[in-house]
Amino acid sequence: MKTTINNSQSSNELEFAYQVRRALDERLAVMPESTANRLSAARKIAIARKKPESAAYAVAPARRFAGNFSHGFSNPFDGSLNWLLRVGIAIPLLILVLGSFGIYQYEQERRINELAELDAAVLTDELPINAFLDHGFDSYLNKHGE
Protein backbone atom coordinates (compact mmCIF):
# COMPACT_ATOMS: atom_id res chain seq x y z
CA MET A 1 0.00 0.00 0.00
CA LYS A 2 2.89 2.30 0.79
CA THR A 3 4.31 1.71 -2.69
CA THR A 4 0.98 2.65 -4.24
CA ILE A 5 0.91 5.91 -2.29
CA ASN A 6 4.50 6.69 -3.28
CA ASN A 7 3.78 5.93 -6.93
CA SER A 8 0.67 8.12 -6.79
CA GLN A 9 2.62 10.99 -5.21
CA SER A 10 5.41 10.61 -7.77
CA SER A 11 2.96 10.72 -10.65
CA ASN A 12 1.23 13.80 -9.16
CA GLU A 13 4.59 15.55 -8.74
CA LEU A 14 5.59 14.65 -12.29
CA GLU A 15 2.30 15.93 -13.69
CA PHE A 16 2.73 19.20 -11.78
CA ALA A 17 6.25 19.60 -13.15
CA TYR A 18 4.96 19.10 -16.73
CA GLN A 19 2.23 21.72 -16.17
CA VAL A 20 4.78 24.25 -14.87
CA ARG A 21 7.04 23.52 -17.83
CA ARG A 22 4.18 23.99 -20.32
CA ALA A 23 3.18 27.29 -18.69
CA LEU A 24 6.78 28.53 -18.77
CA ASP A 25 7.20 27.47 -22.41
CA GLU A 26 4.03 29.35 -23.39
CA ARG A 27 5.22 32.56 -21.70
CA LEU A 28 8.82 32.24 -22.86
CA ALA A 29 8.24 34.27 -26.03
CA VAL A 30 6.85 37.31 -24.17
CA MET A 31 9.15 36.99 -21.15
CA PRO A 32 11.97 39.51 -20.75
CA GLU A 33 15.45 38.08 -21.28
CA SER A 34 16.57 38.98 -17.73
CA THR A 35 13.72 36.88 -16.27
CA ALA A 36 14.61 33.95 -18.54
CA ASN A 37 18.24 34.19 -17.39
CA ARG A 38 17.19 34.23 -13.71
CA LEU A 39 14.95 31.18 -14.28
CA SER A 40 17.80 29.37 -16.04
CA ALA A 41 20.15 30.13 -13.13
CA ALA A 42 17.53 29.00 -10.60
CA ARG A 43 17.05 25.76 -12.54
CA LYS A 44 20.79 25.06 -12.49
CA ILE A 45 20.91 25.69 -8.71
CA ALA A 46 17.91 23.42 -8.14
CA ILE A 47 19.48 20.62 -10.18
CA ALA A 48 22.75 21.00 -8.26
CA ARG A 49 20.91 20.77 -4.92
CA LYS A 50 18.83 17.77 -5.92
CA LYS A 51 19.46 14.77 -3.71
CA PRO A 52 20.81 11.73 -5.44
CA GLU A 53 18.19 9.06 -5.83
CA SER A 54 18.55 6.31 -3.29
CA ALA A 55 19.01 2.80 -4.56
CA ALA A 56 16.01 0.58 -4.02
CA TYR A 57 16.75 -2.99 -3.08
CA ALA A 58 14.35 -5.81 -3.77
CA VAL A 59 14.83 -9.43 -2.87
CA ALA A 60 13.39 -11.89 -5.33
CA PRO A 61 13.72 -15.64 -4.82
CA ALA A 62 15.58 -17.41 -7.57
CA ARG A 63 13.53 -20.36 -8.70
CA ARG A 64 15.80 -21.68 -11.40
CA PHE A 65 19.31 -22.99 -11.56
CA ALA A 66 21.82 -21.36 -13.84
CA GLY A 67 22.52 -23.60 -16.77
CA ASN A 68 20.64 -25.64 -19.28
CA PHE A 69 18.12 -28.25 -18.15
CA SER A 70 16.84 -29.16 -21.59
CA HIS A 71 18.62 -32.54 -21.81
CA GLY A 72 15.60 -34.49 -20.64
CA PHE A 73 16.19 -33.66 -17.01
CA SER A 74 13.76 -31.50 -15.15
CA ASN A 75 14.68 -29.09 -12.43
CA PRO A 76 13.49 -30.56 -9.11
CA PHE A 77 13.08 -27.07 -7.66
CA ASP A 78 11.38 -25.58 -10.71
CA GLY A 79 7.85 -25.35 -9.29
CA SER A 80 6.84 -23.76 -6.09
CA LEU A 81 6.83 -25.80 -2.91
CA ASN A 82 3.11 -25.36 -2.31
CA TRP A 83 2.65 -29.12 -2.08
CA LEU A 84 5.00 -29.21 0.90
CA LEU A 85 2.98 -26.51 2.64
CA ARG A 86 -0.25 -28.38 1.93
CA VAL A 87 1.16 -31.64 3.28
CA GLY A 88 2.55 -29.79 6.28
CA ILE A 89 -0.96 -28.60 7.11
CA ALA A 90 -2.85 -31.76 6.12
CA ILE A 91 -0.82 -34.22 8.21
CA PRO A 92 -1.33 -32.48 11.59
CA LEU A 93 -5.03 -32.03 10.81
CA LEU A 94 -5.35 -35.71 9.94
CA ILE A 95 -3.55 -36.68 13.16
CA LEU A 96 -5.87 -34.39 15.14
CA VAL A 97 -9.02 -35.90 13.61
CA LEU A 98 -7.81 -39.48 14.06
CA GLY A 99 -6.69 -38.76 17.63
CA SER A 100 -10.07 -37.22 18.50
CA PHE A 101 -11.88 -40.20 16.99
CA GLY A 102 -9.64 -42.60 18.94
CA ILE A 103 -10.25 -40.79 22.23
CA TYR A 104 -14.01 -40.81 21.58
CA GLN A 105 -13.98 -44.58 20.88
CA TYR A 106 -11.85 -45.26 23.97
CA GLU A 107 -14.22 -43.29 26.24
CA GLN A 108 -17.28 -45.04 24.76
CA GLU A 109 -15.68 -48.45 25.34
CA ARG A 110 -14.77 -47.53 28.93
CA ARG A 111 -18.33 -46.33 29.62
CA ILE A 112 -19.82 -49.51 28.15
CA ASN A 113 -17.50 -51.64 30.30
CA GLU A 114 -18.46 -49.74 33.47
CA LEU A 115 -22.17 -50.20 32.74
CA ALA A 116 -21.61 -53.89 32.00
CA GLU A 117 -19.79 -54.36 35.32
CA LEU A 118 -22.59 -52.56 37.17
CA ASP A 119 -25.24 -54.67 35.45
CA ALA A 120 -23.30 -57.85 36.21
CA ALA A 121 -22.98 -56.86 39.90
CA VAL A 122 -26.72 -56.13 40.16
CA LEU A 123 -27.69 -59.36 38.41
CA THR A 124 -25.37 -61.58 40.48
CA ASP A 125 -26.47 -60.06 43.79
CA GLU A 126 -28.83 -62.09 46.00
CA LEU A 127 -31.24 -59.21 46.58
CA PRO A 128 -34.20 -58.80 44.26
CA ILE A 129 -34.16 -55.87 41.86
CA ASN A 130 -37.18 -54.30 43.62
CA ALA A 131 -35.03 -53.81 46.72
CA PHE A 132 -32.78 -51.46 44.77
CA LEU A 133 -35.82 -49.41 43.72
CA ASP A 134 -37.01 -48.92 47.32
CA HIS A 135 -35.95 -45.55 48.76
CA GLY A 136 -35.86 -46.91 52.27
CA PHE A 137 -33.43 -49.62 51.25
CA ASP A 138 -31.18 -46.95 49.75
CA SER A 139 -31.17 -45.15 53.13
CA TYR A 140 -30.42 -48.43 54.90
CA LEU A 141 -27.43 -49.07 52.60
CA ASN A 142 -26.10 -45.52 53.11
CA LYS A 143 -26.45 -45.83 56.90
CA HIS A 144 -24.82 -49.27 57.18
CA GLY A 145 -22.29 -48.73 54.43
CA GLU A 146 -20.46 -46.08 56.47
For each residue, the residues with C-beta under 8 A, 3 or more apart:
1: 4 5
2: 5 6
3: 6 7
4: 1 7 8
5: 1 2 8 9
6: 2 3 9 10
7: 3 4 10 11
8: 4 5 11 12
9: 5 6 12 13
10: 6 7 13 14
11: 7 8 14 15
12: 8 9 15 16
13: 9 10 16 17
14: 10 11 17 18
15: 11 12 18 19
16: 12 13 19 20
17: 13 14 20 21
18: 14 15 21 22
19: 15 16 22 23
20: 16 17 23 24
21: 17 18 24 25
22: 18 19 25 26
23: 19 20 26 27
24: 20 21 27 28 39
25: 21 22 28
26: 22 23 29
27: 23 24 30 31
28: 24 25 31 36
29: 26
30: 27
31: 27 28 35 36
32: 35 36
33: 36 37
34: 37 38
35: 31 32 38 39
36: 28 31 32 33 39 40
37: 33 34 40 41
38: 34 35 41 42
39: 24 35 36 42 43
40: 36 37 43 44
41: 37 38 44 45
42: 38 39 45 46
43: 39 40 46 47
44: 40 41 47 48
45: 41 42 48 49
46: 42 43 49 50
47: 43 44 50
48: 44 45
49: 45 46
50: 46 47
51:
52:
53:
54:
55:
56:
57:
58:
59:
60:
61:
62:
63: 77 78 80
64: 75 77 78
65: 69 75 77
66:
67:
68: 71
69: 65 73 74 75 78
70:
71: 68
72:
73: 69
74: 69 78
75: 64 65 69 78
76:
77: 63 64 65
78: 63 64 69 74 75
79: 82
80: 63
81: 84 85
82: 79 85 86
83: 86 87
84: 81 87 88
85: 81 82 88 89
86: 82 83 89 90
87: 83 84 90 91
88: 84 85 91 92
89: 85 86 92 93
90: 86 87 93 94
91: 87 88 94 95
92: 88 89 95 96
93: 89 90 96 97
94: 90 91 97 98
95: 91 92 98 99
96: 92 93 99 100
97: 93 94 100 101
98: 94 95 101 102
99: 95 96 102 103
100: 96 97 103 104
101: 97 98 104 105
102: 98 99 105 106
103: 99 100 106 107
104: 100 101 107 108
105: 101 102 108 109
106: 102 103 109 110
107: 103 104 110 111
108: 104 105 111 112
109: 105 106 112 113
110: 106 107 113 114
111: 107 108 114 115
112: 108 109 115 116
113: 109 110 116 117
114: 110 111 117 118
115: 111 112 118 119
116: 112 113 119 120
117: 113 114 120 121
118: 114 115 121 122
119: 115 116 122 123
120: 116 117 123 124
121: 117 118 124 125
122: 118 119 125 129 132
123: 119 120
124: 120 121
125: 121 122
126:
127: 131 132
128: 131
129: 122 132 133
130: 133 134
131: 127 128 134 137
132: 122 127 129 137 138
133: 129 130
134: 130 131 137 138
135: 138 139
136: 139 140
137: 131 132 134 140 141
138: 132 134 135 141 142
139: 135 136 142 143
140: 136 137 143 144
141: 137 138 144 145
142: 138 139 145 146
143: 139 140 146
144: 140 141
145: 141 142
146: 142 143
